[in-house]
Amino acid sequence: MVHHGRMSDPTRIPAPAGVAPATQYAHVVMGTGRFVAFSGQLPLDEDGELVGEGDPAAQARQVFENLRRCLAAAGAGFENVVKLTCFVTDMAHLPAVRAARATHIPDDRLPASSAVQVSALVRPEFLMEIEAFAVVPE
């Protein structure tokens, strides 16, 4: 069933007709408002220092904290995120990403999502980079 609402409560469709149900993301997320794109966030603290060398959980926590701060700068929160793209150097890091995501985004508010394994990121010590798109109420 589709529920239409304000962007603070975007419509999520986990299983459109004829598409296998999504288990950890929504196939479709829609709303109205200001579209905001957020660059891929890396596991760097506010001084540009790596957080969690070799530790996917620590890196994921820092990436989501950076996303939280970027969202706040745009007058948004994780409830406004409609799409996440996770780039990981090893698919084995996805449980750490999911755990960090769960501390910010409840299962009933999951955005559309993609996960891509890449051979490398901008620096070899980075295990992940995550970008986001949000729709923020006017």
DOLOMI-122120 format. One record per residue: residue number from 1; residue in three letters; x negated, y, z of N, C-alpha, C in turn. Coordinates in Angstrom, 1 decimal. Each point is the difference from the previous one (the first is absolute). Last residue first. Layout:
<site num="NUM" residu="ALA" n_xx="X" n_yy="Y" n_zz="Z" ca_xx="X" ca_yy="Y" ca_zz="Z" c_xx="X" c_yy="Y" c_zz="Z"/>
...
This chain:
<site num="138" residu="GLU" n_xx="-10.5" n_yy="22.5" n_zz="1.9" ca_xx="-0.3" ca_yy="1.4" ca_zz="-0.3" c_xx="0.2" c_yy="0.8" c_zz="1.3"/>
<site num="137" residu="PRO" n_xx="-1.5" n_yy="-5.2" n_zz="0.2" ca_xx="1.2" ca_yy="0.8" ca_zz="-0.1" c_xx="-0.4" c_yy="1.5" c_zz="-0.3"/>
<site num="136" residu="VAL" n_xx="-3.2" n_yy="-4.0" n_zz="-1.6" ca_xx="0.3" ca_yy="0.7" ca_zz="1.2" c_xx="1.2" c_yy="0.9" c_zz="-0.2"/>
<site num="135" residu="VAL" n_xx="-2.7" n_yy="-4.6" n_zz="-2.0" ca_xx="1.0" ca_yy="1.0" ca_zz="-0.4" c_xx="0.5" c_yy="0.7" c_zz="1.3"/>
<site num="134" residu="ALA" n_xx="-4.8" n_yy="-2.8" n_zz="-1.6" ca_xx="1.1" ca_yy="0.2" ca_zz="0.9" c_xx="1.0" c_yy="1.0" c_zz="-0.7"/>
<site num="133" residu="PHE" n_xx="-4.6" n_yy="-3.6" n_zz="-0.8" ca_xx="0.9" ca_yy="1.0" ca_zz="-0.6" c_xx="1.1" c_yy="0.1" c_zz="1.0"/>
<site num="132" residu="ALA" n_xx="-5.4" n_yy="-1.9" n_zz="0.4" ca_xx="1.4" ca_yy="0.0" ca_zz="0.3" c_xx="0.7" c_yy="1.0" c_zz="-0.8"/>
<site num="131" residu="GLU" n_xx="-4.9" n_yy="-3.4" n_zz="0.7" ca_xx="0.6" ca_yy="1.3" ca_zz="-0.4" c_xx="1.5" c_yy="-0.1" c_zz="0.2"/>
<site num="130" residu="ILE" n_xx="-4.9" n_yy="-2.5" n_zz="1.8" ca_xx="1.5" ca_yy="-0.1" ca_zz="-0.1" c_xx="0.5" c_yy="1.4" c_zz="-0.4"/>
<site num="129" residu="GLU" n_xx="-4.7" n_yy="-3.5" n_zz="0.5" ca_xx="0.5" ca_yy="1.4" ca_zz="-0.3" c_xx="1.4" c_yy="-0.1" c_zz="-0.3"/>
<site num="128" residu="MET" n_xx="-4.3" n_yy="-3.4" n_zz="2.1" ca_xx="1.3" ca_yy="0.3" ca_zz="-0.5" c_xx="0.1" c_yy="1.5" c_zz="-0.2"/>
<site num="127" residu="LEU" n_xx="-4.0" n_yy="-2.1" n_zz="1.6" ca_xx="0.7" ca_yy="-1.2" ca_zz="-0.3" c_xx="1.4" c_yy="0.2" c_zz="-0.7"/>
<site num="126" residu="PHE" n_xx="-5.1" n_yy="2.7" n_zz="0.5" ca_xx="1.5" ca_yy="0.1" ca_zz="0.0" c_xx="0.6" c_yy="-1.3" c_zz="-0.4"/>
<site num="125" residu="GLU" n_xx="-4.7" n_yy="0.7" n_zz="-0.1" ca_xx="0.5" ca_yy="-0.4" ca_zz="1.3" c_xx="1.5" c_yy="0.2" c_zz="0.2"/>
<site num="124" residu="PRO" n_xx="-2.5" n_yy="1.1" n_zz="-4.1" ca_xx="0.1" ca_yy="-1.4" ca_zz="0.2" c_xx="0.5" c_yy="-0.4" c_zz="1.4"/>
<site num="123" residu="ARG" n_xx="1.4" n_yy="4.4" n_zz="-2.8" ca_xx="-1.2" ca_yy="-0.4" ca_zz="0.8" c_xx="0.2" c_yy="-1.4" c_zz="0.4"/>
<site num="122" residu="VAL" n_xx="3.2" n_yy="1.7" n_zz="-3.0" ca_xx="-1.0" ca_yy="1.0" ca_zz="-0.2" c_xx="-1.3" c_yy="-0.2" c_zz="0.8"/>
<site num="121" residu="LEU" n_xx="2.7" n_yy="-4.4" n_zz="-1.0" ca_xx="0.5" ca_yy="1.3" ca_zz="0.2" c_xx="-1.1" c_yy="1.0" c_zz="-0.1"/>
<site num="120" residu="ALA" n_xx="0.8" n_yy="-5.2" n_zz="-2.2" ca_xx="-0.7" ca_yy="0.9" ca_zz="0.9" c_xx="0.8" c_yy="1.3" c_zz="0.2"/>
<site num="119" residu="SER" n_xx="1.8" n_yy="-3.9" n_zz="-2.2" ca_xx="-1.4" ca_yy="-0.5" ca_zz="0.2" c_xx="-0.8" c_yy="0.9" c_zz="0.9"/>
<site num="118" residu="VAL" n_xx="5.4" n_yy="-0.6" n_zz="0.4" ca_xx="-1.0" ca_yy="0.6" ca_zz="-0.8" c_xx="-1.4" c_yy="-0.5" c_zz="0.2"/>
<site num="117" residu="GLN" n_xx="5.7" n_yy="-1.2" n_zz="0.8" ca_xx="-1.4" ca_yy="-0.3" ca_zz="0.4" c_xx="-0.9" c_yy="0.6" c_zz="-1.1"/>
<site num="116" residu="VAL" n_xx="5.2" n_yy="1.4" n_zz="1.6" ca_xx="-1.0" ca_yy="-0.3" ca_zz="-1.1" c_xx="-1.3" c_yy="-0.3" c_zz="0.6"/>
<site num="115" residu="ALA" n_xx="5.6" n_yy="0.9" n_zz="1.2" ca_xx="-1.3" ca_yy="-0.4" ca_zz="0.5" c_xx="-0.9" c_yy="-0.5" c_zz="-1.1"/>
<site num="114" residu="SER" n_xx="4.9" n_yy="3.1" n_zz="0.9" ca_xx="-0.8" ca_yy="-0.8" ca_zz="-0.9" c_xx="-1.3" c_yy="-0.2" c_zz="0.8"/>
<site num="113" residu="SER" n_xx="5.5" n_yy="1.8" n_zz="1.0" ca_xx="-1.4" ca_yy="-0.2" ca_zz="0.3" c_xx="-0.7" c_yy="-0.8" c_zz="-1.1"/>
<site num="112" residu="ALA" n_xx="4.7" n_yy="3.0" n_zz="2.1" ca_xx="-0.5" ca_yy="-0.8" ca_zz="-1.1" c_xx="-1.5" c_yy="-0.1" c_zz="0.2"/>
<site num="111" residu="PRO" n_xx="2.1" n_yy="0.9" n_zz="4.6" ca_xx="0.0" ca_yy="0.6" ca_zz="-1.3" c_xx="-0.2" c_yy="-1.0" c_zz="-1.1"/>
<site num="110" residu="LEU" n_xx="2.4" n_yy="-0.7" n_zz="5.0" ca_xx="-1.2" ca_yy="-0.2" ca_zz="-0.8" c_xx="0.2" c_yy="0.7" c_zz="-1.4"/>
<site num="109" residu="ARG" n_xx="2.7" n_yy="-0.5" n_zz="4.3" ca_xx="-0.2" ca_yy="1.3" ca_zz="-0.7" c_xx="-1.2" c_yy="-0.1" c_zz="-0.9"/>
<site num="108" residu="ASP" n_xx="1.6" n_yy="-3.4" n_zz="3.1" ca_xx="1.2" ca_yy="0.4" ca_zz="-0.7" c_xx="-0.1" c_yy="1.3" c_zz="-0.8"/>
<site num="107" residu="ASP" n_xx="-3.6" n_yy="-2.0" n_zz="2.7" ca_xx="0.3" ca_yy="-0.9" ca_zz="-1.1" c_xx="1.3" c_yy="0.5" c_zz="-0.7"/>
<site num="106" residu="PRO" n_xx="-3.0" n_yy="3.7" n_zz="2.4" ca_xx="0.7" ca_yy="-1.2" ca_zz="0.4" c_xx="0.5" c_yy="-0.8" c_zz="-1.2"/>
<site num="105" residu="ILE" n_xx="-4.3" n_yy="3.4" n_zz="0.7" ca_xx="1.1" ca_yy="-0.2" ca_zz="-0.8" c_xx="0.8" c_yy="-1.3" c_zz="0.4"/>
<site num="104" residu="HIS" n_xx="-4.0" n_yy="1.5" n_zz="2.3" ca_xx="0.5" ca_yy="1.2" ca_zz="-0.5" c_xx="1.3" c_yy="-0.1" c_zz="-0.8"/>
<site num="103" residu="THR" n_xx="-2.5" n_yy="-3.7" n_zz="1.8" ca_xx="0.0" ca_yy="0.9" ca_zz="1.2" c_xx="0.6" c_yy="1.4" c_zz="-0.4"/>
<site num="102" residu="ALA" n_xx="-0.6" n_yy="-3.5" n_zz="-3.3" ca_xx="1.1" ca_yy="-0.3" ca_zz="0.9" c_xx="0.0" c_yy="0.9" c_zz="1.2"/>
<site num="101" residu="ARG" n_xx="-3.6" n_yy="0.2" n_zz="-3.1" ca_xx="1.2" ca_yy="0.6" ca_zz="-0.6" c_xx="1.2" c_yy="-0.2" c_zz="1.0"/>
<site num="100" residu="ALA" n_xx="-4.1" n_yy="-2.1" n_zz="1.1" ca_xx="0.0" ca_yy="1.4" ca_zz="0.2" c_xx="1.2" c_yy="0.7" c_zz="-0.5"/>
<site num="99" residu="ALA" n_xx="-0.3" n_yy="-4.6" n_zz="-0.8" ca_xx="0.1" ca_yy="0.3" ca_zz="1.5" c_xx="0.0" c_yy="1.5" c_zz="0.3"/>
<site num="98" residu="ARG" n_xx="-0.7" n_yy="-1.5" n_zz="-4.5" ca_xx="1.4" ca_yy="-0.2" ca_zz="0.4" c_xx="0.2" c_yy="0.3" c_zz="1.5"/>
<site num="97" residu="VAL" n_xx="-4.4" n_yy="0.0" n_zz="-1.7" ca_xx="0.7" ca_yy="1.2" ca_zz="-0.5" c_xx="1.5" c_yy="-0.1" c_zz="0.4"/>
<site num="96" residu="ALA" n_xx="-2.8" n_yy="-3.6" n_zz="1.1" ca_xx="-0.3" ca_yy="1.2" ca_zz="0.8" c_xx="0.7" c_yy="1.2" c_zz="-0.5"/>
<site num="95" residu="PRO" n_xx="0.6" n_yy="-4.0" n_zz="-2.4" ca_xx="0.6" ca_yy="-0.1" ca_zz="1.3" c_xx="-0.3" c_yy="1.2" c_zz="0.9"/>
<site num="94" residu="LEU" n_xx="-2.2" n_yy="-0.2" n_zz="-4.4" ca_xx="1.4" ca_yy="0.4" ca_zz="0.1" c_xx="0.7" c_yy="-0.2" c_zz="1.3"/>
<site num="93" residu="HIS" n_xx="-4.6" n_yy="-1.3" n_zz="-1.5" ca_xx="0.2" ca_yy="1.2" ca_zz="0.9" c_xx="1.4" c_yy="0.4" c_zz="0.1"/>
<site num="92" residu="ALA" n_xx="-1.7" n_yy="-3.5" n_zz="-2.9" ca_xx="0.0" ca_yy="-0.5" ca_zz="1.4" c_xx="0.2" c_yy="1.2" c_zz="1.0"/>
<site num="91" residu="MET" n_xx="-0.6" n_yy="0.5" n_zz="-4.8" ca_xx="1.4" ca_yy="-0.2" ca_zz="0.4" c_xx="0.1" c_yy="-0.5" c_zz="1.5"/>
<site num="90" residu="ASP" n_xx="-4.0" n_yy="3.1" n_zz="-1.9" ca_xx="0.3" ca_yy="-1.4" ca_zz="0.2" c_xx="1.4" c_yy="-0.2" c_zz="0.5"/>
<site num="89" residu="THR" n_xx="-1.6" n_yy="4.2" n_zz="-1.1" ca_xx="-1.2" ca_yy="-0.7" ca_zz="-0.6" c_xx="0.2" c_yy="-1.5" c_zz="0.2"/>
<site num="88" residu="VAL" n_xx="4.0" n_yy="3.8" n_zz="-0.4" ca_xx="-0.8" ca_yy="-0.7" ca_zz="0.9" c_xx="-1.1" c_yy="-0.7" c_zz="-0.7"/>
<site num="87" residu="PHE" n_xx="4.2" n_yy="3.9" n_zz="-0.4" ca_xx="-1.1" ca_yy="-0.6" ca_zz="-0.7" c_xx="-0.9" c_yy="-0.6" c_zz="1.0"/>
<site num="86" residu="CYS" n_xx="5.4" n_yy="1.7" n_zz="-0.2" ca_xx="-1.1" ca_yy="-0.5" ca_zz="0.8" c_xx="-1.1" c_yy="-0.6" c_zz="-0.9"/>
<site num="85" residu="THR" n_xx="4.6" n_yy="3.5" n_zz="-0.2" ca_xx="-0.9" ca_yy="-0.9" ca_zz="-0.8" c_xx="-1.2" c_yy="-0.3" c_zz="0.8"/>
<site num="84" residu="LEU" n_xx="5.4" n_yy="1.9" n_zz="0.8" ca_xx="-1.4" ca_yy="-0.2" ca_zz="0.5" c_xx="-0.7" c_yy="-0.9" c_zz="-1.0"/>
<site num="83" residu="LYS" n_xx="4.9" n_yy="3.2" n_zz="0.3" ca_xx="-0.9" ca_yy="-1.0" ca_zz="-0.7" c_xx="-1.3" c_yy="0.1" c_zz="0.7"/>
<site num="82" residu="VAL" n_xx="3.7" n_yy="2.5" n_zz="1.6" ca_xx="0.7" ca_yy="-0.8" ca_zz="-0.9" c_xx="-0.8" c_yy="-1.0" c_zz="-0.7"/>
<site num="81" residu="VAL" n_xx="0.1" n_yy="3.3" n_zz="4.8" ca_xx="-0.8" ca_yy="-0.7" ca_zz="-1.0" c_xx="0.9" c_yy="-0.9" c_zz="-0.8"/>
<site num="80" residu="ASN" n_xx="1.4" n_yy="2.7" n_zz="3.8" ca_xx="0.1" ca_yy="0.6" ca_zz="-1.3" c_xx="-0.7" c_yy="-0.7" c_zz="-1.1"/>
<site num="79" residu="GLU" n_xx="-0.2" n_yy="-1.1" n_zz="4.7" ca_xx="1.4" ca_yy="-0.3" ca_zz="-0.5" c_xx="0.2" c_yy="0.6" c_zz="-1.4"/>
<site num="78" residu="PHE" n_xx="-4.1" n_yy="0.7" n_zz="2.4" ca_xx="0.1" ca_yy="-1.3" ca_zz="-0.7" c_xx="1.4" c_yy="-0.3" c_zz="-0.5"/>
<site num="77" residu="GLY" n_xx="-0.8" n_yy="5.1" n_zz="0.5" ca_xx="-0.4" ca_yy="-1.1" ca_zz="0.9" c_xx="0.1" c_yy="-1.3" c_zz="-0.8"/>
<site num="76" residu="ALA" n_xx="-0.5" n_yy="5.9" n_zz="-0.9" ca_xx="0.6" ca_yy="-1.3" ca_zz="-0.2" c_xx="-0.5" c_yy="-1.0" c_zz="1.1"/>
<site num="75" residu="GLY" n_xx="-1.5" n_yy="4.6" n_zz="-1.4" ca_xx="1.3" ca_yy="0.1" ca_zz="0.7" c_xx="0.8" c_yy="-1.3" c_zz="-0.1"/>
<site num="74" residu="ALA" n_xx="-4.6" n_yy="0.8" n_zz="-1.5" ca_xx="1.0" ca_yy="0.3" ca_zz="-1.0" c_xx="1.4" c_yy="0.1" c_zz="0.6"/>
<site num="73" residu="ALA" n_xx="-3.7" n_yy="-1.1" n_zz="2.7" ca_xx="-0.4" ca_yy="1.3" ca_zz="-0.7" c_xx="1.0" c_yy="0.4" c_zz="-1.1"/>
<site num="72" residu="ALA" n_xx="0.5" n_yy="-4.2" n_zz="2.2" ca_xx="0.4" ca_yy="1.1" ca_zz="0.9" c_xx="-0.4" c_yy="1.3" c_zz="-0.6"/>
<site num="71" residu="LEU" n_xx="-1.4" n_yy="-3.9" n_zz="-2.3" ca_xx="1.5" ca_yy="0.2" ca_zz="0.0" c_xx="0.4" c_yy="1.2" c_zz="0.8"/>
<site num="70" residu="CYS" n_xx="-4.4" n_yy="-1.2" n_zz="0.3" ca_xx="0.2" ca_yy="0.6" ca_zz="-1.3" c_xx="1.5" c_yy="0.2" c_zz="-0.2"/>
<site num="69" residu="ARG" n_xx="-1.4" n_yy="-2.3" n_zz="3.9" ca_xx="-0.4" ca_yy="1.4" ca_zz="0.0" c_xx="0.3" c_yy="0.8" c_zz="-1.3"/>
<site num="68" residu="ARG" n_xx="0.8" n_yy="-4.7" n_zz="0.2" ca_xx="0.9" ca_yy="0.7" ca_zz="0.9" c_xx="-0.3" c_yy="1.5" c_zz="0.1"/>
<site num="67" residu="LEU" n_xx="-3.0" n_yy="-2.8" n_zz="-2.4" ca_xx="1.3" ca_yy="0.2" ca_zz="-0.7" c_xx="1.0" c_yy="0.8" c_zz="0.9"/>
<site num="66" residu="ASN" n_xx="-4.0" n_yy="-1.3" n_zz="2.1" ca_xx="-0.2" ca_yy="1.1" ca_zz="-1.0" c_xx="1.2" c_yy="0.3" c_zz="-0.8"/>
<site num="65" residu="GLU" n_xx="0.3" n_yy="-3.6" n_zz="2.9" ca_xx="-0.1" ca_yy="1.2" ca_zz="0.8" c_xx="-0.3" c_yy="1.2" c_zz="-1.0"/>
<site num="64" residu="PHE" n_xx="-0.1" n_yy="-4.3" n_zz="-1.8" ca_xx="1.4" ca_yy="0.4" ca_zz="0.2" c_xx="0.0" c_yy="1.3" c_zz="0.9"/>
<site num="63" residu="VAL" n_xx="-4.2" n_yy="-1.8" n_zz="-0.9" ca_xx="0.6" ca_yy="0.4" ca_zz="-1.3" c_xx="1.4" c_yy="0.5" c_zz="0.3"/>
<site num="62" residu="GLN" n_xx="-2.3" n_yy="-1.9" n_zz="3.6" ca_xx="-0.5" ca_yy="1.4" ca_zz="-0.4" c_xx="0.6" c_yy="0.5" c_zz="-1.2"/>
<site num="61" residu="ARG" n_xx="1.0" n_yy="-4.5" n_zz="1.3" ca_xx="0.5" ca_yy="1.0" ca_zz="1.0" c_xx="-0.4" c_yy="1.4" c_zz="-0.4"/>
<site num="60" residu="ALA" n_xx="-1.9" n_yy="-3.4" n_zz="-2.5" ca_xx="1.4" ca_yy="0.2" ca_zz="-0.3" c_xx="0.7" c_yy="0.9" c_zz="0.9"/>
<site num="59" residu="GLN" n_xx="-4.5" n_yy="-1.3" n_zz="0.9" ca_xx="0.1" ca_yy="0.9" ca_zz="-1.2" c_xx="1.5" c_yy="0.3" c_zz="-0.4"/>
<site num="58" residu="ALA" n_xx="-0.9" n_yy="-3.0" n_zz="3.5" ca_xx="-0.3" ca_yy="1.4" ca_zz="0.4" c_xx="0.1" c_yy="0.9" c_zz="-1.2"/>
<site num="57" residu="ALA" n_xx="0.7" n_yy="-4.5" n_zz="-0.8" ca_xx="1.1" ca_yy="0.5" ca_zz="0.8" c_xx="-0.3" c_yy="1.4" c_zz="0.4"/>
<site num="56" residu="PRO" n_xx="-3.3" n_yy="-2.5" n_zz="-2.6" ca_xx="1.2" ca_yy="0.5" ca_zz="-0.7" c_xx="1.1" c_yy="0.6" c_zz="0.8"/>
<site num="55" residu="ASP" n_xx="-5.4" n_yy="-0.3" n_zz="0.6" ca_xx="1.2" ca_yy="-0.3" ca_zz="0.8" c_xx="1.3" c_yy="0.4" c_zz="-0.7"/>
<site num="54" residu="GLY" n_xx="-4.8" n_yy="0.9" n_zz="-1.3" ca_xx="0.2" ca_yy="-1.4" ca_zz="0.0" c_xx="1.3" c_yy="-0.5" c_zz="0.7"/>
<site num="53" residu="GLU" n_xx="-1.2" n_yy="4.8" n_zz="1.3" ca_xx="-0.9" ca_yy="-0.7" ca_zz="-1.0" c_xx="0.2" c_yy="-1.6" c_zz="0.1"/>
<site num="52" residu="GLY" n_xx="2.6" n_yy="4.2" n_zz="2.1" ca_xx="0.2" ca_yy="-1.5" ca_zz="-0.1" c_xx="-0.9" c_yy="-0.7" c_zz="-1.1"/>
<site num="51" residu="VAL" n_xx="0.5" n_yy="5.1" n_zz="-0.5" ca_xx="0.6" ca_yy="-0.6" ca_zz="1.2" c_xx="0.1" c_yy="-1.5" c_zz="-0.3"/>
<site num="50" residu="LEU" n_xx="-3.1" n_yy="4.4" n_zz="-2.1" ca_xx="0.7" ca_yy="-1.3" ca_zz="-0.2" c_xx="0.5" c_yy="-0.5" c_zz="1.4"/>
<site num="49" residu="GLU" n_xx="-0.8" n_yy="5.3" n_zz="-1.0" ca_xx="-0.7" ca_yy="-1.2" ca_zz="0.4" c_xx="0.9" c_yy="-1.2" c_zz="-0.2"/>
<site num="48" residu="GLY" n_xx="1.0" n_yy="4.8" n_zz="-0.5" ca_xx="-0.4" ca_yy="-0.7" ca_zz="-1.2" c_xx="-0.8" c_yy="-1.2" c_zz="0.3"/>
<site num="47" residu="ASP" n_xx="2.4" n_yy="3.0" n_zz="3.1" ca_xx="-1.4" ca_yy="0.4" ca_zz="-0.4" c_xx="-0.6" c_yy="-0.6" c_zz="-1.2"/>
<site num="46" residu="GLU" n_xx="4.3" n_yy="-1.2" n_zz="1.9" ca_xx="0.1" ca_yy="1.4" ca_zz="-0.4" c_xx="-1.4" c_yy="0.6" c_zz="-0.3"/>
<site num="45" residu="ASP" n_xx="0.5" n_yy="-5.2" n_zz="-0.8" ca_xx="0.5" ca_yy="0.8" ca_zz="1.1" c_xx="-0.1" c_yy="1.5" c_zz="-0.5"/>
<site num="44" residu="LEU" n_xx="0.6" n_yy="-4.5" n_zz="-3.2" ca_xx="-0.9" ca_yy="1.0" ca_zz="0.5" c_xx="0.6" c_yy="0.8" c_zz="1.1"/>
<site num="43" residu="PRO" n_xx="1.3" n_yy="-3.9" n_zz="-3.4" ca_xx="-0.2" ca_yy="-0.1" ca_zz="1.4" c_xx="-1.0" c_yy="0.9" c_zz="0.6"/>
<site num="42" residu="LEU" n_xx="3.2" n_yy="1.2" n_zz="-4.4" ca_xx="-1.1" ca_yy="-0.9" ca_zz="0.3" c_xx="-0.2" c_yy="-0.1" c_zz="1.6"/>
<site num="41" residu="GLN" n_xx="4.1" n_yy="1.4" n_zz="-4.0" ca_xx="-0.7" ca_yy="0.3" ca_zz="1.3" c_xx="-1.0" c_yy="-1.1" c_zz="0.3"/>
<site num="40" residu="GLY" n_xx="2.5" n_yy="2.1" n_zz="-4.7" ca_xx="-0.4" ca_yy="-1.2" ca_zz="0.7" c_xx="-0.8" c_yy="0.4" c_zz="1.3"/>
<site num="39" residu="SER" n_xx="3.4" n_yy="3.7" n_zz="-1.8" ca_xx="-1.2" ca_yy="-0.7" ca_zz="-0.5" c_xx="-0.3" c_yy="-1.2" c_zz="0.9"/>
<site num="38" residu="PHE" n_xx="4.9" n_yy="2.1" n_zz="-0.7" ca_xx="-1.1" ca_yy="0.0" ca_zz="1.0" c_xx="-1.2" c_yy="-0.8" c_zz="-0.6"/>
<site num="37" residu="ALA" n_xx="4.8" n_yy="2.8" n_zz="-1.7" ca_xx="-0.9" ca_yy="-1.1" ca_zz="-0.2" c_xx="-1.2" c_yy="0.2" c_zz="0.9"/>
<site num="36" residu="VAL" n_xx="5.5" n_yy="1.6" n_zz="-0.3" ca_xx="-1.3" ca_yy="0.3" ca_zz="0.4" c_xx="-0.9" c_yy="-1.2" c_zz="-0.2"/>
<site num="35" residu="PHE" n_xx="5.2" n_yy="2.4" n_zz="-1.3" ca_xx="-0.9" ca_yy="-1.1" ca_zz="-0.2" c_xx="-1.4" c_yy="0.4" c_zz="0.4"/>
<site num="34" residu="ARG" n_xx="5.0" n_yy="1.8" n_zz="1.7" ca_xx="-1.3" ca_yy="0.4" ca_zz="-0.5" c_xx="-0.9" c_yy="-1.2" c_zz="-0.2"/>
<site num="33" residu="GLY" n_xx="5.3" n_yy="-0.9" n_zz="0.1" ca_xx="-0.8" ca_yy="1.0" ca_zz="0.7" c_xx="-1.3" c_yy="0.3" c_zz="-0.8"/>
<site num="32" residu="THR" n_xx="3.7" n_yy="-4.4" n_zz="0.5" ca_xx="-0.1" ca_yy="1.3" ca_zz="-0.7" c_xx="-0.8" c_yy="0.9" c_zz="0.9"/>
<site num="31" residu="GLY" n_xx="0.2" n_yy="-5.7" n_zz="-0.9" ca_xx="0.5" ca_yy="1.1" ca_zz="0.8" c_xx="-0.1" c_yy="1.3" c_zz="-0.8"/>
<site num="30" residu="MET" n_xx="-1.2" n_yy="-5.9" n_zz="0.1" ca_xx="0.3" ca_yy="1.3" ca_zz="-0.7" c_xx="0.6" c_yy="1.0" c_zz="0.9"/>
<site num="29" residu="VAL" n_xx="-2.6" n_yy="-5.2" n_zz="-0.9" ca_xx="0.3" ca_yy="1.0" ca_zz="1.0" c_xx="0.3" c_yy="1.3" c_zz="-0.7"/>
<site num="28" residu="VAL" n_xx="-0.7" n_yy="-5.7" n_zz="-1.1" ca_xx="0.4" ca_yy="1.3" ca_zz="-0.4" c_xx="0.2" c_yy="0.9" c_zz="1.2"/>
<site num="27" residu="HIS" n_xx="-1.7" n_yy="-4.4" n_zz="0.5" ca_xx="-0.2" ca_yy="0.1" ca_zz="-1.4" c_xx="0.3" c_yy="1.5" c_zz="-0.5"/>
<site num="26" residu="ALA" n_xx="-1.8" n_yy="-1.2" n_zz="5.0" ca_xx="1.2" ca_yy="0.1" ca_zz="-0.7" c_xx="-0.3" c_yy="0.2" c_zz="-1.5"/>
<site num="25" residu="TYR" n_xx="-2.8" n_yy="-2.9" n_zz="3.9" ca_xx="0.1" ca_yy="1.3" ca_zz="-0.6" c_xx="1.4" c_yy="0.1" c_zz="-0.6"/>
<site num="24" residu="GLN" n_xx="-1.7" n_yy="-4.0" n_zz="1.9" ca_xx="-0.8" ca_yy="1.0" ca_zz="0.8" c_xx="0.0" c_yy="1.4" c_zz="-0.6"/>
<site num="23" residu="THR" n_xx="2.5" n_yy="-3.8" n_zz="-1.8" ca_xx="-0.1" ca_yy="-0.4" ca_zz="1.4" c_xx="-0.7" c_yy="1.1" c_zz="0.8"/>
<site num="22" residu="ALA" n_xx="3.4" n_yy="-0.3" n_zz="-4.7" ca_xx="-1.3" ca_yy="0.4" ca_zz="0.6" c_xx="-0.1" c_yy="-0.3" c_zz="1.4"/>
<site num="21" residu="PRO" n_xx="3.0" n_yy="-2.6" n_zz="-3.9" ca_xx="0.0" ca_yy="0.9" ca_zz="1.1" c_xx="-1.4" c_yy="0.3" c_zz="0.4"/>
<site num="20" residu="ALA" n_xx="1.2" n_yy="-1.1" n_zz="-5.1" ca_xx="-0.2" ca_yy="-0.7" ca_zz="1.3" c_xx="-0.1" c_yy="1.0" c_zz="1.1"/>
<site num="19" residu="VAL" n_xx="3.0" n_yy="1.1" n_zz="-4.2" ca_xx="-1.4" ca_yy="0.1" ca_zz="0.4" c_xx="-0.2" c_yy="-0.7" c_zz="1.3"/>
<site num="18" residu="GLY" n_xx="4.3" n_yy="0.6" n_zz="-2.3" ca_xx="-0.9" ca_yy="-0.7" ca_zz="-0.9" c_xx="-1.4" c_yy="0.0" c_zz="0.3"/>
<site num="17" residu="ALA" n_xx="3.0" n_yy="3.7" n_zz="2.2" ca_xx="0.5" ca_yy="-1.1" ca_zz="-0.7" c_xx="-1.0" c_yy="-0.6" c_zz="-1.0"/>
<site num="16" residu="PRO" n_xx="-2.2" n_yy="2.7" n_zz="4.0" ca_xx="1.0" ca_yy="0.3" ca_zz="-1.1" c_xx="0.5" c_yy="-1.3" c_zz="-0.6"/>
<site num="15" residu="ALA" n_xx="-2.3" n_yy="0.9" n_zz="4.7" ca_xx="0.2" ca_yy="-1.1" ca_zz="-1.0" c_xx="1.0" c_yy="0.4" c_zz="-1.0"/>
<site num="14" residu="PRO" n_xx="-1.6" n_yy="3.0" n_zz="3.6" ca_xx="-1.0" ca_yy="-1.1" ca_zz="0.0" c_xx="0.1" c_yy="-1.0" c_zz="-1.1"/>
<site num="13" residu="ILE" n_xx="1.3" n_yy="5.2" n_zz="0.7" ca_xx="0.6" ca_yy="-1.1" ca_zz="-0.6" c_xx="-1.0" c_yy="-1.1" c_zz="0.0"/>
<site num="12" residu="ARG" n_xx="1.1" n_yy="5.0" n_zz="2.5" ca_xx="-0.9" ca_yy="-1.0" ca_zz="-0.3" c_xx="0.7" c_yy="-1.2" c_zz="-0.5"/>
<site num="11" residu="THR" n_xx="0.7" n_yy="5.7" n_zz="1.0" ca_xx="0.6" ca_yy="-1.3" ca_zz="-0.4" c_xx="-1.1" c_yy="-1.0" c_zz="-0.4"/>
<site num="10" residu="PRO" n_xx="-0.7" n_yy="4.2" n_zz="3.6" ca_xx="0.0" ca_yy="-0.4" ca_zz="-1.4" c_xx="0.7" c_yy="-1.4" c_zz="-0.2"/>
<site num="9" residu="ASP" n_xx="-0.2" n_yy="3.8" n_zz="3.7" ca_xx="0.5" ca_yy="-1.4" ca_zz="0.0" c_xx="0.1" c_yy="-0.5" c_zz="-1.4"/>
<site num="8" residu="SER" n_xx="-1.5" n_yy="4.2" n_zz="0.7" ca_xx="-0.5" ca_yy="-0.4" ca_zz="1.3" c_xx="0.5" c_yy="-1.5" c_zz="0.2"/>
<site num="7" residu="MET" n_xx="1.4" n_yy="2.4" n_zz="-3.8" ca_xx="-1.4" ca_yy="-0.6" ca_zz="-0.2" c_xx="-0.5" c_yy="-0.4" c_zz="1.4"/>
<site num="6" residu="ARG" n_xx="5.3" n_yy="-0.2" n_zz="-0.6" ca_xx="-1.1" ca_yy="1.0" ca_zz="-0.1" c_xx="-1.3" c_yy="-0.6" c_zz="-0.1"/>
<site num="5" residu="GLY" n_xx="3.7" n_yy="-3.2" n_zz="-1.7" ca_xx="-0.1" ca_yy="0.9" ca_zz="1.1" c_xx="-1.0" c_yy="1.1" c_zz="-0.3"/>
<site num="4" residu="HIS" n_xx="2.8" n_yy="-5.0" n_zz="-1.7" ca_xx="-0.6" ca_yy="1.3" ca_zz="-0.4" c_xx="0.0" c_yy="0.9" c_zz="1.2"/>
<site num="3" residu="HIS" n_xx="0.1" n_yy="-5.6" n_zz="-0.8" ca_xx="0.4" ca_yy="1.1" ca_zz="0.8" c_xx="-0.7" c_yy="1.3" c_zz="-0.4"/>
<site num="2" residu="VAL" n_xx="1.1" n_yy="-5.3" n_zz="-2.0" ca_xx="-0.7" ca_yy="1.2" ca_zz="-0.1" c_xx="0.6" c_yy="1.1" c_zz="0.9"/>
<site num="1" residu="MET" n_xx="-0.1" n_yy="-5.7" n_zz="0.0" ca_xx="0.8" ca_yy="1.2" ca_zz="0.0" c_xx="-0.9" c_yy="1.2" c_zz="0.0"/>
